[in-house]
Amino acid sequence: MKLAQILVVGLIAVVSPLRAEVAHVAVAANVTDPAKEIAAAFKAKTGHEAVLSFGSSGQFYAQIKQSAPFDVFLSADAARPQALAEEGFAVPESRFAYAIGKLVLWSRTLDVSDGEAILRAQNFAKLAIANPAAAPYGAAALELLQALGLEQALRPKIVQGATIAQTFQFVNTDNAELGFVALSQLAGVAEGSRWLPPQRLYGEIRQDAVLLKVGASNAAARAFLDYLKGPEARRVLEKSGYVLP
């Protein structure tokens, strides 16, 4: 082998991980776009690949308990990762908050800048929220309506998305005039109007990540969680509208 070839082979060995692996990551739907950006940067930096699946936290919780082959879980709440750790499906000491989400009322067609007034006036046909049983942002929206004393009055107008991603689509396609979505989903969205409800109207949406028992020996899974704690990933989450823990 020529000297130049030896140098090239040696350089590849230096810059490439000794053994690149794949981690399967269950990701709450509200984190779709930032998770894709984070996964791409993670692969570029480490050589490991994070294969992402998106859905509601409640659906993933049930699937993980039925032995779904995920290595890492990025939830939209803290309760489900904690429950998985307590029930023996996740590594307890690996759990940490990676983001704090914000709920927002959004409409493409109505002026919802005074969201409380709009909700009280009820001059709309459909209000979209995510399924409160499966999606933490849906539970937060329901909590907000209860705090305003409007749950019963607005119940006939509520349409539920299976995930927060579907809820966003309801509003984006005008199948609902307005809806409660995640602030992160509006990153880069200029059209329409929005209302950021006071935090006193709903509980903090702490989003936890956890290493699942299936992925406990997976180097890529552990590396992905480490990367998620780092400055590059945190910058992506912050620009997407999350509060950093």
N, C-alpha and C positions, 0 to 999 in steps of 0.2 A: 504493500500500500504506500502510495506517495505521501510525502510529508504534508502536503496541502489537504489530502483526504483525511489524514489522521487528525489534523487540526480541526477540520469541520466536524468530524464525528465527536471529538472531544468537546467542542463548543455545544453541540446538541445535547450531550450528556449533562453539561453544566446547567443549561437553561431549562431543561425539561425535568419534571418531577420523576423520581425513580420509578414510580408506579402510579400513573394517573388512574383514578377510579371514577365511578358514577354514583351520585347520590340522588335518590328519588325523594322529592320534596312536595309535601301537600301544603298548598298556599291558599290562605283565605282570599276570596275574590277581590276584596278592596285593595289588595296589594299587587294586583296583576301587573301593571306597567312598571312600577319600581322593582318588583321581583325579577322581571325579565332583564331589566338593565343591570341589576346587581349580579344575576347569574352569568351574563355575558362578560362582565368585568372580572368576575371570579374565575371563569374559565381561562381568560386571557392571562391572568396573573398566576394561577396555580396549575393549569393544565387539567384539573379535575372538572367534571361536568355535573351541573345540577339540573336534573330533568324535572320540570315544574308541572304540577297538576293544580288546577284552580277549581274552587267550589266553596260551599258554605262550611263554616267551622263545625256546625252540628253534623253535617253529612260526613265530613272527614272523621270526626270523633267516632261515629258509629262504624265507619269502614275500618278504622284502625283497630277497633275492638273485635272486628271480624277478620283480623289478620291481613288486611290490605298491605301490600309490600312497599310501604313508605319508610324512609330512613329518618326524615326530619318533618316536623309539623310547625308551620307558621300560622298560628291561629289569629282570629280577630278578637279574642278575649283571653283572659288569664285563667278562667275557671276550667276550661276543657283540658289544656295542658297539665294543670295541677291534678285534675281527676285522673288523667291517663298515668301520671306518675304514681299517684296513690294506688291505682288499680293494677300496677305492675306492667304497664305497656310502654312506659317511658323512663328515662334515666333522670331521677329527681334532681340531682345536682346540676344538670345541664340546663334547667329551665331559667329563662331570663326574659325581661321585657325588652323588645326591640323597637317598639313604637307606641305612641299614644295617639289614637285616632280622633278625628273631629267630625261631628255630624253637621250636615248642611242641608237646608231646604233649597231646592233648585227648580227653576222653570225656564223653558225656552221661550214661552209665550206670555207669561204673566209677570208683572212687577211684584216680586216677593221680598223686596228689600225690607219691608216691615212684615216679617213673616207671621208674627203673632196676630196682627190685624187681619191678614189674609186668611189665616186658619179660622179665626172667629167669624169672619164674614161669610165663609163657606160658599163663595160664589165660584165654584168649580165643580166638575163632575167626578173627577177621579184624583185621588192622592195615593201615590205609590210609596210603599215601604217594603223592606225585605222581610221575609218570614221571621217573626220574632223568636220562634222556637229553634230555628237553625242558624240564624245570622245575628250576631251581636249588634250590628248597626240597626237591624229591625227592632230588636229588643229596646235599644236606646230611643228609637223613634216612638215606640209605643209608650215608653216611660215618660217621654216629653209630652205627649198628648194627654197622658194621665195627669201630669203636673199642671197642665193648663186647664184641666177639667173638660177636655174636648173629646175624649176617647169615644164615649157613647154616641155623641152627636155626629162624629165623623165616620163612625164604623161603616155605615152603608156606602161611603165613598171610597173606602180603602181598597186598593188592589195590591196583592202581595207578590213580590218576586221571589223565586226560590233562593236566589242569592242577591247580593248587593249589585252585582254586575247586571243581572236581569232587571233589577229595579231601575238602574241607570238607563237601560235601554227603553223601558216603558216611557220615561220622560223624554229621552232623546228622540224617540220616534213619534212623539205626540200621542201615544196611547194613554197617557195620563198628563194632565196639565202641569202638575208639579209633583215633587217627590222628595223624600229624605234619602240622601246618598252620602257617601264618604267624601270628605273634602279632597282627598287624594285623587278621586276620580275626575275632579274638575281642573287638575293641573293642566294648563295649556288650553283650557276651554274658555273662550272669551264671550261666547254668545249667551244670551239669557241673563237672568238675574238670580241672586242668591241671598240667603239669610243665614248667618252663623248664630245659632241659638246660644243664649247664655249657658255656661257650663252648669249652673245651678239647676237647670231643668232636666238634666240627665246625668247618670253616673259616668265617671271617667272610663273611656274605652281603652283599657290597657291591653296591648296585644303581645302575647308571649310566644316565644319559640322554644322548642324542646327537642332533644335527641330521643328518638324512639328506640326501644330495645332491639328492634330488627336492625337498626343501623349502628348499634353500639361499637362494632368493630370495623366500621366503614370509615376509612381515612378521609374520603371525600365529604362524608356527612359531617364529621367533626371539623374539618377545615372550613366547610361552608358556614357553620355556626360561628366559628372564630372570625371569619370574614365579615359576617353580619354585624359583629360587635365593633368592627374597625371603622376608621374615619371615612373610607371611600363609600361604604354602604350607608353609613349614617348621613353623609351628604346627600345621597340620592333620596333617602327617606325624608329628609328635612325639606328638600326642594319640592317634594311631592305633597307637602301639606301636613305632614305628621309632626307632632311634638316629640322631641327625643327624650327618652327617660333619663 
